[in-house]
Amino acid sequence: MDERLAVFKFGENWASFSKGIDETRIEAAKQSLKKLFGEEALSGKSFLDIGCGSGLFSIAAAQLGARPVLGLDVDPVSVATSQRNAAHWLKSPSSISFRQLSVLDGEQLHKLGMFDIVYSWGVLHHTGNMKTALRNAAHRVAPNGMLMIAIYNKHWSSGAWKAIKWMYNRVGAWGQKILIWILTPVIFLAKWLVTFQNPFRMQRGMDFMHNVVDWVGGYPYEYASIAEMRTALEKIGFEMLSVFPARVPTGCNEFVCRKITASAG
């Protein structure tokens, strides 16, 4: 099978999820950004959203006063979905735009200039080259600007999940349905046992079922420990401001950093 055809279609899943976006979901996105950056930290700041998906967090950033906001995604379906959502949820969408562009394309990214805040939640580990993706994202951060990334945590089960994701993208539509059917109760139980909360009530990002499809199918797939990410970020000139560990063992650790040296730009 052509490896290009074995990559998960993230855009289609985001488009399906977007049908259920409402004010509650947008408010949750805004609260997530406030937790990461502070109550008024986005106001008047340029904001680059790498891997915008549905455009939800680009929209939330715009509503919190970020100007301008640019969302990037390698998937054209995600770009089109983000544009539709922005037109629907923003009274004045002129301060926000979306483009189809890969974070691995350093030359084209360079042409975008630098941003006060570069945000990439759960994206860089799906590019097939997380090291290059991280470096290219870091290069877009302005002096003293902020970089926020969320990366899958390294866990003893990470290798097994990588194999499942690889297989999901090679078994065809019926095989994918079977895998989702088998793994949904496993994922539900695991999340419930760790968080003691009903996974169907999750508010940040996708709803539970779309998140299951994203998790089971999300390939390419890489991961790193908090210590590994701290070392990698410090090497490219960033000071770690805060780390929010994953709530579940294979979930995303969130890193908020400030650019402190010219080596990252």
N, C-alpha and C positions, 0 to 999 in steps of 0.2 A: 504493500500500500504506500502511496505517495505520502511522505511525512507531512507535507503541507495540508493534506486532507485529514490528518490525524490530530490536528489542533482543535481544541474545544471552541465552539462558536459562542463566545461570551456575549456577543452583541444580541443574538437571538434571545438568550435568556434575560438580558436586561430589558429588551423590548417587551417581553411578556410580563416581567415584573412591573414595568412602568404603568401598565393598565390599572394597577392598584395604588399608585402614588396618591396621597391625600395630604391635607394640612398637618396631620399628626406625624406622618413620615418626614415631611420637610422640617417640622419643628425639632424632631429627634436628630436630624442631620445638623441643624444649627446648634443644638446643645452639644453634640459631639465635637464640633469645631471649637466651641467656647471652652470645652474641657481641655482641648489640646493646646490652644493658643492664648486663652484668656478672654475676658468678657468683651473688650473693645479692640482687641489686637488686630482684627482684619480691616477695620475702617480705614479707607483711603489707601490701602496697600494693594499692589499688583499681586495677582494670584494665579498660579499655573497648576491646573489639575491634570496630572498625567495618568491616563487611563480613566476617563470620565464616566464610562459605563452608561448610565442613564442620564447623566448630567445633574443628578440629585445634589451632590455636594458642591458643584460649581454654582448651582442655583442658590443653595444655602449661603455660600460665601458672598454672592452678590447681594442677597437680602441682608447680610451682616455688614455691608458697606464696602466690600472689596472692590477696587476699581483699578485697572480693568481686570476682567476674569477671562482666562483662556482655558478651554478644556480640550485635551488631546486624547485621541484613541486610535488604535491601529485598525479597529473594526468599523467599516462604514455604516453598519447598522446602528452601532452605538452612537456615532456622530449624528445620524439622522434622528435617532430617538432623543438625544440630548437637545437638539435644536427644537424639536416639537415641544418637549417639556418646558424649556425655557420660555418659549413663546406663550405657553399656557399659564405658567406660574409667576412670571415676572411682568409687572406693569410696564416697565421700561427696559426691555431686553437689549438695548443698544450698548450697554457696558459689558456684555458677555458675548463670547463667540466660541465656536468649536471647529476643530480641524482634524482631518484624518492624518495621523503621523505616528510613526513608531518611535518609542524612546530609544531604540537601538540606532536610529539614524542621527548620529551626532552632528553631521554637517547641516542638516535641515533644522535641527533643534537650535544650533548656534545662531541661525538667522533670526530666531525669535527674540533674542536679547536676554536680559536677566529679569528676575522677578523677586519681589520682596519675600514672597512665600511660595515655595514649591511643595505641592501636596500629592502624594501617591499612595493610596490606601489599598493594599492587597493586589498590587499590579506587577511590580518588578520581578517577583518570583515566578510569573507566568510568561516571561518573555523568551525563555530558552537561553538567556545569558544574563543572569542577575547581576554579575559583577560589572559588566559594561553598562547595563541599564542604570545601576546605582551611580556610576561615575557620570554618565550623561545627565541624569537628573540633577546631581550635585553641581554640575557646571552651570546650570541655569539659575542658581541662587545668587542674588546680588550680595555685595559686601555687607556683612552684619545681618544678612537676611536669614530666613528660617527654612529648614527642610523638615518635612514630616513624612515618614514612610511607615508602612505596616507590612511586616514580613512574617511568613509562616514560621512558627517555632519548630526547632529541631527536637524530635521525640523518637523514642525507640520504634514507634510504629510508622514513622515517616516513610521509610523504604517500602513498606507494604502498601501504603496509600498511593505512593508513586506508581507502583505496579497496577493498582486498581484503576487509576486515572488513565494510564497508558492503554489498558485493556478497554476501558469504556469507549474510547475514541476509535476503536477498531472492530467492535462487535456488531455494528449496525443498529438501526432504530429499535428493533425488538430486544436485542441484547441489552441495550441501554435501559429500556423500560424495566427489564428484569433486575438489573443491577440496582436501579433506584428503588424498586419494590423491596429488594432484600435488605438494602443498607439504610433505608429511611428509619425503621424502628431502632436499628443499632445506633444511629447518630442521635436520634431523639433521646434514647435512654442514656447515652453517654453525656449529652449536654445537661440533661435533668439531674443526673447523679453528681455532676461537678458543680453546677450552679444552683441547684435546688429551685430552679425557676422553669416555668412552662416554656419550652422553645418556640411554641406557636405565638407567644406574646412578644417575641423579639421585635425591636423597633428600629435599631440602627441598620442602615443599608437595606438588604433584601429581607423579605418575609422568609419563614422557615423552609417552605418547600422549594422556592427558587434558590435559596441558599444551599440546600441539599444537592440540587442539580449542579450548581456552580462548584461545590466542593468535590463531588464524585467525578465530575467531568473535567475539572480544571487542570488541563495539561497544555503546555509544559508546566512543570512543578519543581520548584526548589525551596529550600528552607535553611534557616540558620539560627543558632542560639543567640541569646541576648549578648553574651560575651563576644561572640564572633562579630556581631553587628556593631557593637561598641568599638571594637578594634578597627573594623573596616571604615567606620565613619570618622574616627580620629585620624586615620592615615590620610584621608582626603581633606582634612582641614576643618572638621566640625567639632564643636563642643556639645556634649550631650546635656540637654536641659532637663528632660524627663523621659522616663520609660514607663509604659503602661503594659505590664505583662498580660499575655493571653489568658482569658478566663477558662479556656479548655486547652489541654496539652498540645494539640496540633493547630490551635488557632493562631491569630496574628498578634505578635508583639508590636506595640506602637512606639515609635521613636520620634521625639521632637528635638531638633538640633539647631544650633546657630553656627553660621559660617564665620570662622575666626582667622583664616589665613587665605592668602591668594592662591594657594595650591589647588583649591577646589574649583576655581573659575578660570 
